Amino acid sequence: MSKNNSMQLKIGAILSYIQMAAQIIMGLIYTPLMLRLLGQSEYGLYNTVSSTISMLSILSLGFNSSYIRYYARYKKSDDDDNIAKLNGLYLIIFSVIGCVAFACGMFFQQNPYLIFADGLTASEYSTAKILMLLLTINLSLSFPMCVFTSIISAQERFVFLKLMGLVTTLAGPLITLPLLLMGYRSIAVVGVTVTLALATYIVNAYYSVVKLQTKFKFHGFENGLFRNLFIYTSFIALELIVDQVNWNIDKILLGRFRGTSAVAIYSVGYSLYSYYQTFSCSISGVFTARVHRIFNETKDDIALQRVRLTELFTRIGRLQFLVLALVASGLVFFGKQFITIWAGRDYADSYYVSLLLAIPASIALIQNLGIEIQRAENRHQFRSIAYFVMACINLGMSIVFCQLYGAIGAALGTALALIFINGLVMNIYYHKKCNIDILYFWKDILSMAKGMIGPITLGILMNAFVDLYRVIYLLPAIALYSAVYCVSMYVLGMNDYERQLLTGPVKKVLGN
C-alpha cells in the first residue's frame, strides 16, 4: 500500500467516526424539532413514503458491491482497457436499473391507494404523491450515479468521499430547519434532501471523470462477465431484499393499516434503535484477516480450529457485550423518560418499539464476527437463506400484529423473527457447521451478568424514587448509572484481558 493510500485510509477512518458522531448529534437535536414542527401525522407520512420508495433499492440486486472485486482484479494486471469496459458495463446496468426504478416509482406515485388503502386521508394522499415523485426522481438517478461513487472508493479516495458525506450530513438539517421554522412542511424536507443528493451526484461524477480521469467503454465486454457478476451478487441481492423487508416493511404496513401517526411512533423508536446499533462499534471488522488466517492455518486440525475460532469469537463477543449492555440497560431504565422529554408524551409507545428492536438484535450484534467466519469457510449462503426466512416470518407476523397492536405490534413481529433466526437457528448453525463451541460462548457471556447486578439495582431504585421525567434529574441519573456500570463491570464482569485493554493505554500515558 502506498503512503498516500495509507494516509487516505487513516484520515478516511477518522472522518467516518466524525460523520457517525455528527449523524447521532444532529439526529438527537433535529428529530424532536422536526417532530414538533411537522406534527405527528405529517412526520409519519414522510417516513411512510420514504420507506416505500426506498424498497425499490432492491432493484440494484447487489451489483454495486461487486465492482471493487472486479476492479481490483484488472488493476492488479494494469488492464486499463478492461477497467474502462467494466466502468461502461456498470453504467449501462445501473442506467437500466434506474429507468426500471423510475417506472416502478411512477406507478406507485400514480396508484398510492394500492399500497396505503384507507390508511391515509385525502390531503395526505395529495402530499404523498408529491413526495413520491421527488423521491422517485432521486432514487432513479442514484443508481447510475452510484457507479462514480464505486469508482472513487475503488481508487481509495476515502477522504473525498467521507468529506462529502460529512458535508451532506451537516447541510441537510441546517438547511431544512429554517424552512420548517418558516412554515414549510414535508415537501420542503424532501426537496432539500433531493437537492443535496443531486449536488453530490454531480460533484462525484465531476471528480471521477475530471480528477481521476475515469474512462468508459461501452462495447467489447469480456465474455461471461455479466453472468459472473450476476452469480456473485445473487446471495448479496437476497440479503439486500431481506434488509429492506426487515427494516422498512413495518412502516409501510402501519401506514396501510393504522395510519401515519402509528408510523411516526414506530419511526421514533426505530431512530433510537439505529443509534443503539451504531454503538455496537463493529470492531469485528478489524479481525477479518485474523479469521481467515486461523482458518487457513488450522484447516487440517479441526479440533485446534474449533478452539481458536471459539476463543476469538468469544473474546470479540464479550467486548461488544460490554458496550451494548450499558446502552441497552440504560435504554430500559431511562428510555421512556428520555423519549417523553425528547419527542413528547404522544410518543410514549416508541419506548417499547425501541426495546423490541434493540434487545433481540443484540444477539446478532455481539456475534458479528460470525459473519466473517462463515465467509472464511464459504458457508455464508446459509445466512442469506436463513435471513430470507426471517423476513418472511417478520412480514407475516407484522401484518397480523400491527393491526392488533399498532406500532408495538409491528416491532413485536420483527422481534420474534430476530429471536428465532438469530437466537436459535444461527446459533445452532454456528455450533454444528461453523466449528464454534456456542455453548461455551454463551456460558462466558452470561458469566458477565454478575457485573450487572449493581447497575440494575440502582436503575430500579432510581425509577422508584427519582422523578426522571425532569431533565435536571434525568441527566445526572444517566451519568451516575454509567459510572456504576463501568466500575461494577470492571470489578465483577471483565476478565484480565479486558481490564488490560482499558488500563493499558492509561498506564502508558502516565508512564507506568
Secondary structure, 3 states (H helix, E strand, C coil): CCHHHHHHHHHHHHHHHHHHHHHHHHHHHHHHHHHHHHCHHHHHHHHHHHHHHHHHHHHHCCHHHHHHHHHHHHHHCCCHHHHHHHHHHHHHHHHHHHHHHHHHHHHHHHCCHHHHHHHCCHHHHHHHHHHHHHHHHHHHHHHHHHHHHHHHHHCCCHHHHHHHHHHHHHHHHHHHHHHHHCCCCHHHHHHHHHHHHHHHHHHHHHHHHHHCCCCCCCCCCCCCHHHHHHHHHHHHHHHHHHHHHHHHHHHHHHHHHCCHHHHHHHHHHHHHHHHHHHCCCCHHHHHHHHHHHHHHHCCCCHHHHHHHHHHHHHHHHHHHHHHHHHHHHHHHHHHHHHHHHHCCHHHCCHHHHHHHHHHHHHHHHCCCHHHHHHHHCCCHHHHHHHHHHHHHHHHHHHHHHHHHHHHHHHHHHHHHHHHHHHHHHHHHHHHHHCCCCHHHHHHHHHHHHHHHHHHHHHHHHHHHHCCCCCHHHHHHHHHHHHHHHHHHHHHHHCCHHHHHHHHHHHHHHHCC
